[in-house]
């Protein structure tokens, strides 16, 4: 059985866990469709990833160009906007 290539992942939930999953997927070269209860919350999740990556860059463990490339792969979207995803990961916190 051949596993299809995953080009885009929808991460549903942009809290701490979802943001971490989104970051790892982006680092692996995968486009991330980041979703939460609203686009604003998804954008806040991306902002937390950016803040985390800045810390890593400041410590010299990652280049700014690499961090920028990873961030460009993460796209905050409206809830339910994941039709283009090859895989969906639910990380909703309660």
Buried (B, 14 or more C-beta within 10 A) or exposed (E): EEEEEBEBBBBBBBBEBBBBBBBBBBBEEBBBBBBBEEBEBBBBBBBBBBEBBBEBBEEEEBEEEEBEEBBEBBBBBEEEBBEEBEBEBEBEEE
